[in-house]
Amino acid sequence: MNGDKTLTIIKPFAVKNGKLGAILAKIEESGYRFCAIKTLKLDKYEAESFYEEHKGKPFFDELTDFMSSGPITAAILEKENAVTDFRFLIGATDPSEAKEGTIRKMFATDKTHNAIHGSDSDQSAERECDFFFSKRERL
């Protein structure tokens, strides 16, 4: 994917609280093109599979319970330097440490309910995009 695509997930807390449209607008205003997007609900097994790299960490069960608690919106985003730029746009995992104007500062309440996920590397982006979208679903 050469750094031009990343995956985002708008998390259950943000979807439930009516923040989806505002978050998607902020992403689009930041120059990203949506290559694929869908709303779905993960079951516990799917959430555990997606976050498998965190298995055994103290927050794993809380994270996978949260991610399977309601609808999410997953999207593949395209832009030059997508992964790095998107990590900057969403801000620190802990919204109290996130910079003003970042998505997590604006829409999150705590580390678990941090509103949004973004791939942390090109390799993760490729794996995560493949987890949610078939080749046929992508532009």
C-alpha positions as CSV (number, residue, x, y, z in Angstrom):
1,M,0.0,0.0,0.0
2,N,3.1,2.2,0.1
3,G,1.9,4.6,2.8
4,D,-1.0,6.0,0.9
5,K,-3.8,4.1,2.6
6,T,-4.9,3.7,6.2
7,L,-7.8,2.2,8.1
8,T,-10.0,4.0,10.6
9,I,-12.7,2.8,12.8
10,I,-15.2,5.1,14.4
11,K,-15.8,3.4,17.7
12,P,-19.1,2.4,19.3
13,F,-19.1,5.3,21.8
14,A,-18.8,7.9,19.0
15,V,-21.4,6.2,16.7
16,K,-23.9,5.8,19.6
17,N,-23.5,9.5,20.6
18,G,-24.1,10.9,17.2
19,K,-20.5,12.0,16.4
20,L,-20.1,9.9,13.2
21,G,-21.0,12.6,10.8
22,A,-18.8,15.2,12.4
23,I,-15.8,12.8,12.6
24,L,-16.2,11.8,8.9
25,A,-16.4,15.5,7.9
26,K,-13.2,16.3,9.8
27,I,-11.4,13.4,8.1
28,E,-12.6,14.5,4.6
29,E,-11.8,18.2,5.3
30,S,-8.2,17.0,6.2
31,G,-7.8,15.8,2.6
32,Y,-8.6,12.1,2.8
33,R,-10.5,10.2,0.2
34,F,-12.8,7.4,1.3
35,C,-12.0,4.2,-0.7
36,A,-14.4,2.0,1.3
37,I,-16.8,2.6,4.2
38,K,-19.3,0.5,6.1
39,T,-21.1,0.3,9.4
40,L,-21.2,-3.0,11.2
41,K,-21.2,-4.7,14.6
42,L,-18.3,-6.9,15.6
43,D,-19.0,-9.9,17.8
44,K,-16.6,-10.6,20.7
45,Y,-14.6,-13.1,18.6
46,E,-14.1,-10.7,15.7
47,A,-13.0,-7.9,18.1
48,E,-10.5,-10.3,19.7
49,S,-9.2,-11.4,16.3
50,F,-8.8,-7.8,15.1
51,Y,-6.9,-6.8,18.3
52,E,-5.0,-10.1,18.6
53,E,-1.7,-8.3,18.9
54,H,-2.9,-7.0,22.3
55,K,-3.9,-10.3,23.7
56,G,-2.6,-10.8,27.2
57,K,-2.3,-7.1,27.9
58,P,-4.4,-5.7,30.9
59,F,-6.7,-3.7,28.7
60,F,-7.5,-6.5,26.1
61,D,-10.8,-7.7,27.6
62,E,-12.1,-4.2,28.2
63,L,-11.1,-3.1,24.7
64,T,-12.7,-6.1,23.0
65,D,-15.9,-5.9,25.1
66,F,-16.1,-2.2,24.2
67,M,-15.5,-2.8,20.5
68,S,-18.2,-5.4,20.3
69,S,-20.7,-3.3,22.3
70,G,-22.4,-1.6,19.4
71,P,-22.1,-0.4,15.8
72,I,-18.8,0.8,14.4
73,T,-17.9,2.4,11.1
74,A,-14.8,1.2,9.3
75,A,-13.2,3.0,6.4
76,I,-10.2,2.8,4.2
77,L,-8.7,6.3,3.7
78,E,-6.4,7.4,1.0
79,K,-3.9,10.3,1.0
80,E,-0.2,10.7,0.5
81,N,1.6,9.7,3.8
82,A,-1.8,8.5,5.1
83,V,-0.8,6.5,8.2
84,T,1.5,9.1,9.7
85,D,-0.7,12.1,8.9
86,F,-3.8,10.3,10.2
87,R,-2.1,9.4,13.5
88,F,-1.4,13.2,13.9
89,L,-5.1,14.0,13.0
90,I,-6.6,11.6,15.6
91,G,-4.2,12.6,18.4
92,A,-2.9,10.7,21.5
93,T,-4.8,7.6,22.7
94,D,-5.5,9.4,25.9
95,P,-7.7,12.4,25.0
96,S,-6.4,14.3,28.0
97,E,-3.0,14.2,26.3
98,A,-4.2,14.9,22.8
99,K,-3.5,18.2,21.1
100,E,-6.3,20.7,20.6
101,G,-8.2,20.2,17.3
102,T,-7.5,16.4,17.1
103,I,-10.4,14.0,16.8
104,R,-9.7,12.4,20.1
105,K,-9.5,15.7,21.9
106,M,-12.7,16.8,20.4
107,F,-14.8,13.6,20.6
108,A,-13.3,11.2,23.2
109,T,-13.8,10.9,26.9
110,D,-11.0,8.5,28.0
111,K,-8.5,6.0,26.7
112,T,-11.1,3.3,26.1
113,H,-13.8,5.6,24.7
114,N,-11.3,7.4,22.5
115,A,-13.7,7.7,19.6
116,I,-11.5,6.5,16.7
117,H,-8.9,3.9,15.7
118,G,-6.1,4.6,13.1
119,S,-3.6,2.1,11.8
120,D,-0.1,2.5,13.4
121,S,2.0,1.4,10.4
122,D,1.7,0.6,6.7
123,Q,1.9,-3.1,7.6
124,S,-1.0,-2.7,10.1
125,A,-3.0,-0.7,7.6
126,E,-2.7,-3.5,5.0
127,R,-3.7,-6.2,7.5
128,E,-6.6,-4.1,9.0
129,C,-8.0,-3.1,5.6
130,D,-8.0,-6.7,4.6
131,F,-9.8,-7.6,7.8
132,F,-12.8,-5.4,7.1
133,F,-12.9,-5.1,3.3
134,S,-12.7,-7.5,0.3
135,K,-10.9,-6.3,-2.8
136,R,-14.3,-5.9,-4.5
137,E,-15.5,-3.5,-1.9
138,R,-12.7,-1.0,-2.5
139,L,-12.5,1.9,-4.9
